[in-house]
């Protein structure tokens, strides 16, 4: 990762109306508390020394998902030039948790933020060959222009926040 | 006018009134977004070439890739079924669904199958969850655009529709209200459904991965919430590997709706194992069923068809629709067939539903070529339209065969519609018209003459006809001879006298000769005949080829003598540069293309290489409004005219419409007159805006000049005439 990847990521996200929050493993809980609205659901985070804060619980029903104001998931990669996060779903529920809350908070390690699509596709391809069956390149909020004007927040989230773990 | 022409004209007028404004606002928004978004890429052309190469390779190796994909899907735990046709696909899908309720994300291939209707016969509830498709499902209407299917509907129209159908508790005043209502309604359907059906934008053979390009999130939900996933895709969607997806991921959103990337590009390797919904609980997703239905439905035959094959490279991005002036004004309900719409739809409809389906709307492609550069895989969409038109011509019987076959000298068979045959033989018409002028003009322009032309051949009487000049450009030049001695000449040029410049717009031809001579060029004007543009635009390929060969034979000695070929009419230069490679031997076509120049491009080159610019009149700040010709813009030649005029002191603004709407014969045809004028008004509006209304109007193409003359109160000329000392003052 070059030193300007995170600023480039931040600038792309800002054009999409997405906030980027920088934090460390140690300060993660406090950083998340600032952006989480209740009720909040999440899936376990795979980063060393990082876990879901108490304020975020795992979903156990469809109602939990539909009622959620916030969904917290890890992202496998960030793509700086597009402001995208790569959501690698599976049994732990990244896909529904990232889809149903009004706000989706994606947590990504700084070392996984890649400069461009040309860097991301080979990594995603390698993960697919390793058996990861889902990768959604998600960029900004869900959106539609089908109702006569651009509307953000359709079937997916209305807001997205990206939390970058600067020491991971 | 014939009943068929009358019916078409009435339908187009209805769509212009009812849907035109909404379609125009949306498609021009997408098109502007495309220009802006692709400008942000470091190597747009390189990505397009990469995308094209992947598709060429994939279609070439298709049978082998389908087998590789089958192995991958089966190894992942899914099933792959190749369906011969729509019935076969529907039979398989009905068996899988077995009467259960289905939620669908947007898929044009599923529209091609009409699978919803097939499933409903078994008692399945089938819901479209893409909001645009949902609106159409409720309204019982067909898509008017392949990516944004309901662009013909306004917000108010959708609100009315929802209120009538659902009688909602809350008011649906804003787009956000409508979106929330639809999401909640469809959210319940997604929760209840057992089968999720999607399309697939791309399929990677090596891993069995499918790409879904979406923005709303409904496709993700349809797959995740259900325990059976059915994906429907044409066989042409297969590419070799996941890595091959990269150029498409970067190009598809930019090319279509002008987004750098859509909100969600799902790369799924099904069956996926996200938890599904079962009775309100989250259930393990590890036994999800996956069925990939690959639909042939004519595609294998398209693959074997040298002219239709390129259609299979199409990634359904909609760039060809959004960049098309006619489409922008009338939308896919006119410019579309049974399933597909826009320029490439002619290829799809001909291949999938048959020639008749394509024949309904194929004439709306004027060959302006603005889609060619917009297409991310570089499909020659105008050529596909031309070939299909040729096939339609050959497949039909026309009412006046006995009459026109005897009178017209073309090489095409009897089936050609009489109107097409008239316009296709413009060169002959112009020669005869010139030889008998002014009598020919009096007759043609008399009330009786115009009424007869409208009734018999569908030439709209509201359109002013070109007036043929008694002395052609070639005759004028032969009488005066070259004015620059060979010994004094810096270069030698053969000025190509296209039929318009030779017989109608003779003054611009004379201006071109004098401007070139003023810059030290020895000019000759060989009687080279018509380029073949006129018959080609009517789908008369055999005639076009004959004419192309004759033109080449006339120009070859000039090329041998080291002369450059200079062309005034951009549509004829485009023939030399683009279409002749389809009509002539490769070497001949390449040679002529390499040595041919648009007149203002050539003037620019002369000035850059030391010709004395002061030999041309000084523009002295004259304010000019310039409309470049569509095919000229596709060839990237518009900047030369701007540069030369600015260099000579003119103050230039340039239009940014894709096409003037006249497009050769198109604007003369009774059934298309109203559309042609509607398209032209967009250009006229730009030239009557406050900053432009006092500007001198110049345009490069004959058609553009005719359209502007009809729509503006002030005259228009070719830019070279501003540089001609004789005509400019």
Boltz contact constraints between the chains, C-beta under 6 A:
constraints:
  - contact:
      token1: [A, 61]
      token2: [B, 280]
      max_distance: 6.0
  - contact:
      token1: [A, 61]
      token2: [B, 281]
      max_distance: 6.0
  - contact:
      token1: [A, 62]
      token2: [B, 277]
      max_distance: 6.0
  - contact:
      token1: [A, 62]
      token2: [B, 280]
      max_distance: 6.0
  - contact:
      token1: [A, 82]
      token2: [B, 261]
      max_distance: 6.0
  - contact:
      token1: [A, 89]
      token2: [B, 274]
      max_distance: 6.0
  - contact:
      token1: [A, 90]
      token2: [B, 273]
      max_distance: 6.0
  - contact:
      token1: [A, 91]
      token2: [B, 273]
      max_distance: 6.0
  - contact:
      token1: [A, 93]
      token2: [B, 275]
      max_distance: 6.0
  - contact:
      token1: [A, 95]
      token2: [B, 224]
      max_distance: 6.0
  - contact:
      token1: [A, 95]
      token2: [B, 274]
      max_distance: 6.0
  - contact:
      token1: [A, 96]
      token2: [B, 224]
      max_distance: 6.0
  - contact:
      token1: [A, 99]
      token2: [B, 217]
      max_distance: 6.0
  - contact:
      token1: [A, 99]
      token2: [B, 220]
      max_distance: 6.0
  - contact:
      token1: [A, 117]
      token2: [B, 250]
      max_distance: 6.0
  - contact:
      token1: [A, 121]
      token2: [B, 246]
      max_distance: 6.0
  - contact:
      token1: [A, 125]
      token2: [B, 242]
      max_distance: 6.0
  - contact:
      token1: [A, 125]
      token2: [B, 243]
      max_distance: 6.0
  - contact:
      token1: [A, 128]
      token2: [B, 207]
      max_distance: 6.0
  - contact:
      token1: [A, 128]
      token2: [B, 209]
      max_distance: 6.0
  - contact:
      token1: [A, 128]
      token2: [B, 242]
      max_distance: 6.0
  - contact:
      token1: [A, 128]
      token2: [B, 269]
      max_distance: 6.0
  - contact:
      token1: [A, 133]
      token2: [B, 269]
      max_distance: 6.0
  - contact:
      token1: [A, 133]
      token2: [B, 272]
      max_distance: 6.0
  - contact:
      token1: [A, 134]
      token2: [B, 268]
      max_distance: 6.0
  - contact:
      token1: [A, 134]
      token2: [B, 272]
      max_distance: 6.0
  - contact:
      token1: [A, 135]
      token2: [B, 267]
      max_distance: 6.0
  - contact:
      token1: [A, 136]
      token2: [B, 264]
      max_distance: 6.0
  - contact:
      token1: [A, 136]
      token2: [B, 266]
      max_distance: 6.0
  - contact:
      token1: [A, 137]
      token2: [B, 265]
      max_distance: 6.0
  - contact:
      token1: [A, 138]
      token2: [B, 264]
      max_distance: 6.0
  - contact:
      token1: [A, 139]
      token2: [B, 261]
      max_distance: 6.0
  - contact:
      token1: [A, 139]
      token2: [B, 263]
      max_distance: 6.0
  - contact:
      token1: [A, 140]
      token2: [B, 263]
      max_distance: 6.0
  - contact:
      token1: [A, 142]
      token2: [B, 216]
      max_distance: 6.0
  - contact:
      token1: [A, 142]
      token2: [B, 217]
      max_distance: 6.0
  - contact:
      token1: [A, 142]
      token2: [B, 263]
      max_distance: 6.0
  - contact:
      token1: [A, 143]
      token2: [B, 215]
      max_distance: 6.0
  - contact:
      token1: [A, 143]
      token2: [B, 263]
      max_distance: 6.0
  - contact:
      token1: [A, 144]
      token2: [B, 131]
      max_distance: 6.0
  - contact:
      token1: [A, 144]
      token2: [B, 216]
      max_distance: 6.0
  - contact:
      token1: [A, 146]
      token2: [B, 131]
      max_distance: 6.0
  - contact:
      token1: [A, 146]
      token2: [B, 132]
      max_distance: 6.0
  - contact:
      token1: [A, 146]
      token2: [B, 150]
      max_distance: 6.0
  - contact:
      token1: [A, 147]
      token2: [B, 175]
      max_distance: 6.0
  - contact:
      token1: [A, 147]
      token2: [B, 178]
      max_distance: 6.0
  - contact:
      token1: [A, 147]
      token2: [B, 179]
      max_distance: 6.0
  - contact:
      token1: [A, 148]
      token2: [B, 154]
      max_distance: 6.0
  - contact:
      token1: [A, 148]
      token2: [B, 155]
      max_distance: 6.0
  - contact:
      token1: [A, 148]
      token2: [B, 175]
      max_distance: 6.0
  - contact:
      token1: [A, 149]
      token2: [B, 175]
      max_distance: 6.0
  - contact:
      token1: [A, 151]
      token2: [B, 175]
      max_distance: 6.0
  - contact:
      token1: [A, 151]
      token2: [B, 176]
      max_distance: 6.0
  - contact:
      token1: [A, 151]
      token2: [B, 179]
      max_distance: 6.0
  - contact:
      token1: [A, 154]
      token2: [B, 179]
      max_distance: 6.0
  - contact:
      token1: [A, 154]
      token2: [B, 183]
      max_distance: 6.0
  - contact:
      token1: [A, 154]
      token2: [B, 216]
      max_distance: 6.0
  - contact:
      token1: [A, 154]
      token2: [B, 217]
      max_distance: 6.0
  - contact:
      token1: [A, 155]
      token2: [B, 183]
      max_distance: 6.0
  - contact:
      token1: [A, 155]
      token2: [B, 216]
      max_distance: 6.0
  - contact:
      token1: [A, 155]
      token2: [B, 217]
      max_distance: 6.0
  - contact:
      token1: [A, 155]
      token2: [B, 218]
      max_distance: 6.0
  - contact:
      token1: [A, 155]
      token2: [B, 221]
      max_distance: 6.0
  - contact:
      token1: [A, 156]
      token2: [B, 217]
      max_distance: 6.0
